[in-house]
Amino acid sequence: MMLELVCFLVLGICDFRHKTPNTKYYREKVSRSPAMTEGKISFKLKNNLSELDTLLQNLENFCVQLGLSKRCKCEIDLVSEELFTNIISHGYTDDAEHWIEITISFEHGTLIMRIEDDGTPFNPLEEVESPDLDSPLEERCVGGLGVHLAKHFSKDVVYERRGDKNILTLKKVISET
């Protein structure tokens, strides 16, 4: 029940976000042309919350090119935003500038997102407890919902530590392109 409420609220927030002229342009462009059947985008962002707009704009452009539904795009936005914010908030012990690399590809009906950072070693699949979804909101601990949502909205989530890098790969089957 609580997850459905979160999804409902997220879709409402996405509706609000998508009322920008830029987004309207992309929607009109997609409605006139067929969706991509495959593609790839890769970009680097600084470990700064001010980069969140750049992340969401890159996702918007890619999802529009794919012709994804608003619901699917909002799920991708939510997961990306949560994971990116977690890396910035918890992944670094210094104030230095670091780069977070995000690669998203789409092939054979599957969207694959890879997030790579050089933060403190951290496996969110093992080190984050499942959130309490049953207690009243006032009694719940803060945190853990972002990783839970990433698992919920993805078919497969894999973590690996390679050298000094955390690499999280998420796969989402897309059926509505």
C-alpha positions as CSV (number, residue, x, y, z in Angstrom):
1,M,0.0,0.0,0.0
2,M,2.7,2.5,0.9
3,L,4.7,1.8,-2.3
4,E,1.6,2.5,-4.3
5,L,1.2,5.8,-2.4
6,V,4.9,6.7,-3.1
7,C,4.4,5.9,-6.8
8,F,1.3,8.0,-6.9
9,L,3.1,10.9,-5.4
10,V,6.1,10.5,-7.6
11,L,3.9,10.6,-10.7
12,G,2.3,13.7,-9.4
13,I,5.6,15.3,-8.9
14,C,6.7,14.2,-12.4
15,D,3.5,15.8,-13.9
16,F,4.5,19.1,-12.2
17,R,8.1,18.8,-13.4
18,H,7.1,18.1,-17.0
19,K,5.2,21.3,-17.5
20,T,8.3,23.1,-18.9
21,P,8.5,24.3,-22.5
22,N,11.6,22.1,-23.1
23,T,9.7,19.0,-22.2
24,K,6.7,19.9,-24.3
25,Y,9.0,20.3,-27.3
26,Y,10.5,16.9,-26.8
27,R,7.0,15.3,-26.4
28,E,5.8,16.9,-29.6
29,K,9.0,15.7,-31.4
30,V,8.5,12.1,-30.2
31,S,4.9,12.0,-31.3
32,R,5.9,12.8,-34.9
33,S,8.7,10.3,-35.1
34,P,9.1,6.6,-34.2
35,A,10.9,5.7,-31.0
36,M,14.5,4.5,-31.0
37,T,15.0,0.7,-30.9
38,E,18.4,1.0,-29.3
39,G,20.8,3.7,-28.1
40,K,23.4,4.7,-25.5
41,I,24.2,7.8,-23.5
42,S,27.2,8.3,-21.2
43,F,28.0,11.4,-19.1
44,K,30.0,12.5,-16.0
45,L,28.7,14.6,-13.2
46,K,30.5,16.3,-10.3
47,N,29.7,15.1,-6.8
48,N,27.5,18.1,-6.3
49,L,23.7,18.3,-5.9
50,S,23.7,21.2,-8.3
51,E,24.3,18.5,-11.0
52,L,20.9,17.0,-10.4
53,D,19.3,19.1,-13.0
54,T,21.9,18.0,-15.6
55,L,21.2,14.3,-14.6
56,L,17.4,14.8,-15.0
57,Q,17.8,16.7,-18.3
58,N,20.0,13.9,-19.8
59,L,17.5,11.3,-18.7
60,E,14.6,13.3,-20.1
61,N,16.3,13.6,-23.5
62,F,17.2,9.9,-23.7
63,C,13.8,8.7,-22.4
64,V,12.0,10.9,-24.9
65,Q,14.1,9.6,-27.8
66,L,13.1,6.1,-26.7
67,G,9.5,7.1,-26.6
68,L,9.0,5.9,-23.0
69,S,5.8,6.4,-21.1
70,K,5.6,9.1,-18.5
71,R,5.3,6.5,-15.7
72,C,8.4,4.6,-16.9
73,K,10.4,7.8,-17.2
74,C,9.3,8.9,-13.7
75,E,10.5,5.5,-12.3
76,I,13.9,6.0,-14.0
77,D,14.1,9.6,-12.7
78,L,13.2,8.5,-9.1
79,V,15.8,5.7,-9.0
80,S,18.5,7.8,-10.6
81,E,17.9,10.8,-8.4
82,E,17.9,8.7,-5.2
83,L,21.1,6.8,-6.1
84,F,22.9,10.0,-7.3
85,T,21.9,11.8,-4.1
86,N,23.0,8.9,-1.9
87,I,26.4,8.8,-3.6
88,I,26.9,12.5,-3.0
89,S,25.6,12.5,0.6
90,H,27.3,9.4,1.8
91,G,30.0,8.3,-0.6
92,Y,32.8,10.8,0.1
93,T,34.9,11.6,3.2
94,D,36.6,14.6,1.7
95,D,35.5,17.9,0.2
96,A,37.4,17.3,-3.1
97,E,35.7,17.2,-6.5
98,H,34.9,13.7,-7.7
99,W,33.2,12.5,-10.9
100,I,30.2,10.2,-11.1
101,E,29.9,8.4,-14.4
102,I,26.5,7.4,-15.7
103,T,26.0,5.2,-18.7
104,I,22.5,4.3,-19.9
105,S,21.9,2.0,-22.8
106,F,18.8,0.5,-24.4
107,E,18.8,-2.7,-26.4
108,H,16.5,-5.6,-27.0
109,G,13.8,-4.0,-24.8
110,T,16.0,-3.6,-21.8
111,L,17.3,-0.3,-20.3
112,I,20.6,-0.8,-18.6
113,M,21.9,1.9,-16.2
114,R,25.4,1.8,-14.9
115,I,26.5,4.3,-12.1
116,E,30.2,4.4,-11.3
117,D,31.8,6.4,-8.5
118,D,35.1,6.5,-6.7
119,G,33.5,6.9,-3.3
120,T,33.9,4.8,-0.2
121,P,33.3,1.1,-0.9
122,F,29.6,0.5,-0.4
123,N,27.4,-2.3,-1.6
124,P,23.8,-1.0,-1.2
125,L,22.4,-4.4,-1.9
126,E,24.0,-5.9,1.3
127,E,24.6,-2.9,3.5
128,V,21.1,-1.2,3.5
129,E,18.3,-2.8,5.5
130,S,14.9,-3.1,4.0
131,P,12.8,-0.2,5.0
132,D,9.8,-0.5,7.3
133,L,6.8,-0.1,5.0
134,D,4.2,-1.2,7.6
135,S,4.6,1.2,10.5
136,P,3.0,4.6,10.6
137,L,5.2,7.3,8.9
138,E,5.9,9.0,12.2
139,E,7.5,5.8,13.6
140,R,9.7,5.0,10.7
141,C,13.4,5.6,10.4
142,V,14.6,8.0,7.7
143,G,16.5,6.3,4.8
144,G,16.7,3.1,2.9
145,L,13.7,3.8,0.6
146,G,15.8,4.9,-2.4
147,V,17.6,1.5,-2.6
148,H,14.3,-0.3,-2.0
149,L,12.7,1.6,-4.9
150,A,15.7,0.9,-7.1
151,K,15.3,-2.8,-6.5
152,H,11.5,-2.6,-6.9
153,F,11.6,-0.8,-10.3
154,S,14.5,-2.9,-11.7
155,K,14.5,-6.4,-13.0
156,D,18.1,-6.9,-11.9
157,V,20.5,-4.8,-9.7
158,V,24.2,-5.8,-9.4
159,Y,26.9,-4.2,-7.4
160,E,30.7,-4.7,-7.9
161,R,33.8,-3.0,-6.6
162,R,36.4,-2.8,-9.3
163,G,39.7,-1.1,-8.2
164,D,38.7,2.1,-6.5
165,K,35.2,2.2,-8.1
166,N,31.7,1.4,-6.9
167,I,29.8,0.1,-9.9
168,L,26.0,-0.3,-9.7
169,T,24.2,-1.8,-12.7
170,L,20.4,-1.8,-13.0
171,K,18.4,-3.4,-15.7
172,K,14.8,-2.5,-16.4
173,V,12.6,-4.3,-19.0
174,I,10.8,-1.8,-21.1
175,S,7.7,-3.0,-22.9
176,E,6.0,0.3,-23.7
177,T,8.3,2.0,-26.2
